[in-house]
Amino acid sequence: MSDQNLTPQTETKIQATASPLRCLTGAMISGGMGYAMYSLMIAIATNFATKPVHSINPLVIRISSAVRTLVVGVVALGSGIFAIVAIGLLALGVQLLVQELTKQKSSEN
């Protein structure tokens, strides 16, 4: 019962650096997902609006209204988060691009 490899192997982690191209690509992906979630939210809200609840029980009406509001709200929250991430990545890409341009100008002088 003697194990030869008692010490755990350490993994070397390669840290990816941010570049304007990566930021732009990430912003496009996040923006696309945000738009898709926004379209899904509009479709869900339209579907809920065209199909009213057929019940005379007030409890059923309140619960269904709450569930519908929660579903649309969660999808809207996801859409907003993707939009904010896209704007942030776009701003980061512009910032990195400006930093690279100022580095090149300062190194030329």
N, C-alpha and C positions, 0 to 999 in steps of 0.2 A: 504494500500500500504506500509506496513512496512515489510521489509525483515529481517529475523532473522540472516542470514549469510552475513553480509556486508563485513567482512574481507575475503580476498582470502585465500584459503587453500594452504599452501606451500608444495611443493613436495620435498621429500628427494631424492637426486640423489646419487646413488651408483656408485662410480667411479671404473671401472674395472682396475686392475693392469695388467701390461704387464708381461708375462711369456714366457720362451723360447718355450714352446709347442704352445702357442697361436701365437707367431711370426712365427714359422715353419708352422703352419696350414694356416695362412694368406699368407705366402710366396708361399705355394703350390697352393692355390686358385688363387692368383694373377698371378703366373707363368702359370698356366693352362689357365687362361683367356687371358694372353698375347700371348701364343702359338696359341690359337684359333683365336685371332684377326690377328696374323701373317699368319695363314693358309687362313683366309678369304681374307687378302690383296693379297696374291699370287693368289688365285682363281679369284679375281676381276681383277687384272692386266693381268692375262692370258686370261680372257674372253674379256677384252678390246683389247688386242693385236690380238686376233683371229678374231675379228669383226671390221674391219676398217669402217670409215665413208664413205658412198657413196654419195658424193655431190661434185659439182664443185664450189659451192659458197665459197669463202675464209672466209667470216664471220662465216658461219656454221662450217667450219673446225676449225677455231680458238676457237670458243665458245665450241665446243665439246671437243677439246683438253684440254681446261682450266677446264672444268667440270670433265673430266676423271682424270686429274692431281689432282684436289682438292679432289675427292672421294678417290683415292688411298692414298693421303697424309694424310687425316683425319684418315683413318683406320690405316695407319702406325704410326701416332702420338699416337693413342690409344694403339696400340701394344707396342710402346716404353714406354709409361707411365706405363702400367702394368708391363713391365719388370723391370723398375727402382724401382717400388714399391716392387716387389718381392725381388730384390737384397737388398734394404734397410731393409725390414723386416727380411731377412735372417741375415744380419749384426747385426741388433738389437738383434735377438735371440742369436747369438754367444756372443755378448757383455754382455747380461744378464746372460748367462750361465757362462761366465768367472767371472763375479762379484759374482755370487752365490758360485762358487768354491773357490774364494779368501776369501769370508766371512767365509766359513766353515773352511778353513785352518787357518785363523787368530783367529777364536774363539777357535780352538783346542789348540793353543799355549798359 
